[in-house]
């Protein structure tokens, strides 16, 4: 039997006004006895009135959750598809609106990706984060699996320690758009292991989102659970950590089909006796201490 691997339960897109959605997730995680790692948007709907620090109920909930072992990191600035770079091409297949925008306004998109523009974007989000928590975020996740070289350079220059942006297997996303015949495909050349980028920042690749827009169908819910278990076996065989992805609105989709997936997936992972649920602090400390550059 293979040795155990770290499994990190991550969630994207909580923002100001979403205290109730966060509390439901925290109650769910506390019931299952695992930590959650949340990537939170600093400015929702591109409106300063929705800056994270202006929602004091949400800030209080986050601070209380941190005391119980949950973790929170920065998720973009305003969170739009091209904010940090070009999205994973598989994501453009999922998001037809983003694909059309790129096709028709590519020159505008490219202007966002100069080093100066990336520095400004990251600093804007970081200022809100500091106002909310009195500290910077050590880690960062962009939306849509997007990145560019200047994004990585800017992260390193601004003192971020790690990023979680690359998606080695897009199968769960293909299933989201009902391409149920798409097999598991861990793309050659895209590592599943955490690795040091040339800019001096660590990349922690992302596993699938098995609960994004799951139909209200017990058979398809079970298929998504099995996909999560099958991908876990790949990470386990490679002795790499598995960063499970989720989104608050995916969990609540169609009377909570996403939660239905995770209600089955988490106990099934625990039953393997090879999944060690941890947060990013433990993963970063263990992995980066073990594999010094």
N, C-alpha and C positions, 0 to 999 in steps of 0.2 A: 504494500500500500504506500502511496506517495505521502510525503510529509505534508503537513498543513500549510496553507497559504493565507496571507492576510486578505480579508474581504472588507471593502469600505462601502457603506451605503451612502450614496450621495444624492442630493436633490438640488435642482436648479429653479430659479425664477421667483422665489419669494421676494416681495418688494413692499413698499409702504402700502398700507391698507389691507394687508393679508395676514393679520394676526390670527384670525380664526382658522385659516388654512394651515398655518404653521403649527398652531396648537394641536390640531387633529393629527398631524404627522408626528409631533413629539409624543402624544399619548400612544400612538400606534407603536413607535419605536420603544418607548419605555415598557410597554406591555410585552414586547418581544425581547427586551433586555439587550438591545444593541445601540451603539452610538450612531447618531446621524451627522453627516457633514453637509452643510447647506451653503450654496453659492447664491448670494443675495445681490439684487440689482440696486446700485446706489441711487439712480434717478429714474423713476418709472414714467413711462409715456412721454419722455423727453420734456418734462415740465418741472421746473425748480420747485413748484408747489408740492410736488410728490417726492422730494428728496427724502432719503431714508431717515435722516436725523430728525425730521419733522413729525414722525410717527412715534411718539414716546411710548405708546402701548406696545408697539412691536419691539422697540429697543429694550424695554423692560422684560418682555417675554424672552428675547434672545439672551439677555444677560442671565436670566434665571436658568435657561436651558444650558448655558455654558457651565454653570455651577454643577450641573448634573452630567457633564461629560460630552455634551454635543458641541459641535464646532461650526463656525461661520466664517466664510471667506468671500472675497469680492467676485462678482459676476458681471464683467463688463463695466461700462459707465451708464449708458442709456439702453444698452442691449438691443442692437439691431444687427441684421445679418453680416454686414460688411465693416462693422466697427473696428475689428481687430485684424482683419485680413480677408482673404477669400475663403468662404465656407468649404468644408469638405464637399467634393463634387456629388457625393451621395446625398448630402443634405439639400443640394439644389434640385435633386430629383424629387425629394420629399416636398420641398417648399417651392411650388411653381411661381409664386409671386416674387420671391427673391431671385429666382432664375431669370424671370422676365426683366426685373430691374437691372440685373447685371448685363443682360443682352443689350438693353437700350440706353443705359447710363454708365457704361464702363468707365469713361473718362472721369466722371464724378467720383466713382468708387475708388479709382486709383489715387486720387488726391488725398483720400483718407489715410493712405498707407505710407506717406513719407515719415521719416523719423520724427520730424517736428510735430506732425499731426498726431502720431501715436503717443508721443510724450504728453502732449496737451490733453488728449483723451484720458490717459491713465491718471494724470495729475488731477483732472476734474473729478474723477470718481474717487480718488484717494482722499481728496479734501473732504468730501461728504462722509467718507468712512471714518476719517479722524474726528470729525465733529460728532459722529454718532457714538464712537467707542473710545475715543482718546488714544487711538493707536492706528498704525497702518495694518493692512492685510498682508500676511507673509505669502499667501498663495492666491492664485487668480485662475478663473476659468472663463474663457470667452464663450459667446454663444455660437451655435451652429457649427462647432468644430472648426472655427475660422482661425487663421493665423497668417502671418507674413514675417519676413526676416526682421523688418523694422519693429514689429510688435515685440519680438523676442529681445531685440537690442534695448528697446525702451524699458521693458520689464527689468532687465538686468541693471540698467543705468539708474533706475529708481529704487533698487534695493529689494525687489521681490525675490523670494527664495525659490519658488517653484510655480509651475503652470500645469494645468490639466486640460489639454486641448485636442489631442489626436485620438481618432477612433479607428482602431485596427480592423474592426469587423462591423460592417453596416447592415448585417442581416436583419436585426430587429427593426431597423428603420425601413427596410424594404417591405417587411411584413406590415408595417404601419400603413403603407399605401397599397395593401392587399396583394402584394406580390408573394403569395404564400408558398410558391414553388422555389423561391430563392434559397439555395442551401447556405449553410454556414461557410463563410469565406473570410478567413483571417488573411488579409492582403500581404503578399510577399513584399518585404522591404520596409514594412511598417512595424516596428518592434512593439511587443506587448509589455516589455519590461521598462521600469523607470530608467531614464538615462540622462546624462548631462549633455545639454546642448552646447554648441561652440561658444555661445554668448555668456556662458557661466550660470545658466539657470537650469533647473531640473524639470524634465517633462514626465508627468505621470499619466500614461494613456488611460482612456476611458473604455469600459465594457459597454454592453448594449443597454438600451432602455426597453425593458420588456413590458412596460405598462403605460405607453404613451397614448395611444388611441385604440384600445382593445375593444372589439365588438362585444356586445352582451350575449356571448355564446360560450357555454361551458367548455366546449371542445377547443375553441380558439384560446380561451384563457389557459387551459391545460397545455396547449402547444407553446404558449409564451413561457410558462413555467419551465417546460422541458428545454426550451431554447436557452434559458438562463442556466439550467443545470449542464447542458451540453457545452456552453461556453466556459462554464466553471471548470470543466474537465480539461479544456485546452489550457487555461491559465495554470491549472494544477500540474499538468504534465510539464509545463515550461517553468514551474516554480516561480511564477510571477504573480504579483498582487492583482486582485480583481476589483476595479472601482465601478460598482454597479451605478448606473445612471437612472434618475427618475425626475419627473416634473410634477409640481403640486397639482396642476390642472389635468395631467394625465392620470394621476392616481384617482381623481374625482370624476373622470370621464364616464358618462352614461351610468350614473348611480354607482360610481366607484368600482368599475371593472379593474382599474389599475391597482387599487387596494386588494381586490380579490386575487390578483396575480401574486402580490407580495405576501399575502396571508398564507399562500401555499409555498412560495419560493423560499422564504426565510427558514421555515422549519425543515424543508427538504435539504437546504444547504447545511444547516446545523447537523442533520442526521448523517451526513457523510463523515462527520468527525474530522474533516480536513479543512473546514472554513473557520478562520479566526477573525471575528468581527472586531475591527479596530477603527480608530479615527486617523486623520491625516497627520496629527502630531506624532503619534507613535510610528506610523509608517515612514514618515520623513526621517525621523531620528534613527530608526533602525536601518533603513535602506542606505541613507547617505553616510552614516557612520561605517557601515559595512563595505560600501563601495566608494572609497574616496577617489576623487578625480586623479 
